[in-house]
Amino acid sequence: MLRELSGPKVAFLREPQLSDELFVQLRDMIYRKSGMFFNESKKYLLERRIENRLKELGLEKFEDYYYLLKYSPDGEEEFRALLDEITINETSFYRNAPQMEVFQKYLLPEVLKAKKVKQLKLWSAGCSTGEEPYTLAILILEVLGAGISGWSVDILGVDISQSALEKARKGEYGRYTLRNMPLRLVQKYFVKDGPIYKVREEVKKLVRFEAINLLDRSQTNKIRGMDFVFCRNVLIYFDAEARRRVVASFYESLNPGGYLFIGHSESLHGISRSFDLVHFPKVIVYKKNERISTVMSHKPLVL
Ligand SMILES: C[S@@+](CC[C@H](N)C(=O)[O-])C[C@H]1O[C@@H](n2cnc3c(N)ncnc32)[C@H](O)[C@@H]1O
């Protein structure tokens, strides 16, 4: 609808200016709706990204754009387009090899061994274009081998960016994103079609994707019984309050003793005491402890 109304990409006669006041209003709106927080040092970045939306819509002023988001019936749809513009979707297969090795060699076999019912559930939270959940599917196939036929494996990839999820569902990639993946696994689990690498069906069928905002408890409340949650390189975009809120929902979604992986530059320090730290060389994993949740109190965020 919005796209039909919108004009062609325009070159501005005069560069639009984002006032400090409007910057605060826009970034607060983005924060309330997504948890992503742009501080003053990121004003320029946000301004350039929003400017791309102005061009796309043929608008000349940031004010017009703000009113469109806030009051137009198309505001929600435009907000999703804005999210596609401002989210950082950088990812790759087999990202952070030491974490992948810890998962494959130690934690996955341990969890599988302890299972009474052959059901395994994983959540890739902030999965971007799908490389992370497909990598996990490949490692599960490696560990279970032919035995996978006796198992129910469900990997849920979740992201707020619709365009990232579209790519994820397609499962077709260029060589660059596979640069860290051992060649043997690339040859085994992808079909090469010219420069495109297509994820094989046996991998694809273990993974499903959903558009979910990690801050929206009404959506994350449904995600339960997880053995592993991977939320890597997502918390860095949130402030402490939003991190607490998201980590609290991971805690609730995990089975007792389940594992949480976060990015190697991220930490739960000051965010939650409900996880035990499990140390491996170069890798720390968070294990849901069986005591009562001590996720540090968080103020509700209005969605
Ligand atoms: C840098 S990527 C990380 C991808 C992958 N986890 C990895 O480590 O390779 C961050 C992703 O988080 C997503 N994201 C940001 N805020 C989100 C939110 N509130 N709910 C769901 N996804 C979100 C972005 O759209 C983006 O795809």
The ligand as a MOL file (V3000), in Angstrom:
LIG
                    3D

  0  0  0     0  0            999 V3000
M  V30 BEGIN CTAB
M  V30 COUNTS 27 29 0 0 0
M  V30 BEGIN ATOM
M  V30 1 C 24.2540 -8.8320 13.6660 0
M  V30 2 S 22.8500 -9.8360 13.4060 0 CHG=1
M  V30 3 C 23.3010 -11.3030 14.2540 0
M  V30 4 C 23.0230 -12.5590 13.4480 0
M  V30 5 C 23.4760 -13.8720 14.0830 0
M  V30 6 N 22.8770 -14.0680 15.3800 0
M  V30 7 C 24.9640 -13.9310 14.1720 0
M  V30 8 O 25.5350 -13.8020 15.2550 0
M  V30 9 O 25.6160 -14.1300 13.1480 0 CHG=-1
M  V30 10 C 21.6450 -9.0790 14.5250 0
M  V30 11 C 20.2220 -9.4370 14.1520 0
M  V30 12 O 19.3690 -9.1000 15.2580 0
M  V30 13 C 18.1290 -8.6870 14.7180 0
M  V30 14 N 17.3670 -7.9290 15.7320 0
M  V30 15 C 17.6180 -6.6960 16.2370 0
M  V30 16 N 16.6670 -6.3230 17.1250 0
M  V30 17 C 15.7790 -7.3450 17.1720 0
M  V30 18 C 14.5730 -7.5640 17.9010 0
M  V30 19 N 14.0930 -6.6520 18.7530 0
M  V30 20 N 13.9040 -8.7230 17.7140 0
M  V30 21 C 14.3790 -9.6670 16.8340 0
M  V30 22 N 15.5270 -9.5200 16.1220 0
M  V30 23 C 16.2200 -8.3800 16.2880 0
M  V30 24 C 18.5160 -7.8610 13.5150 0
M  V30 25 O 17.4540 -7.7110 12.5890 0
M  V30 26 C 19.6930 -8.6620 12.9630 0
M  V30 27 O 19.2940 -9.5440 11.9430 0
M  V30 END ATOM
M  V30 BEGIN BOND
M  V30 1 1 1 2
M  V30 2 1 2 3
M  V30 3 1 2 10
M  V30 4 1 3 4
M  V30 5 1 4 5
M  V30 6 1 5 6
M  V30 7 1 5 7
M  V30 8 2 7 8
M  V30 9 1 7 9
M  V30 10 1 10 11
M  V30 11 1 11 12
M  V30 12 1 11 26
M  V30 13 1 12 13
M  V30 14 1 13 14
M  V30 15 1 13 24
M  V30 16 1 14 15
M  V30 17 1 14 23
M  V30 18 2 15 16
M  V30 19 1 16 17
M  V30 20 1 17 18
M  V30 21 2 17 23
M  V30 22 1 18 19
M  V30 23 2 18 20
M  V30 24 1 20 21
M  V30 25 2 21 22
M  V30 26 1 22 23
M  V30 27 1 24 25
M  V30 28 1 24 26
M  V30 29 1 26 27
M  V30 END BOND
M  V30 END CTAB
M  END
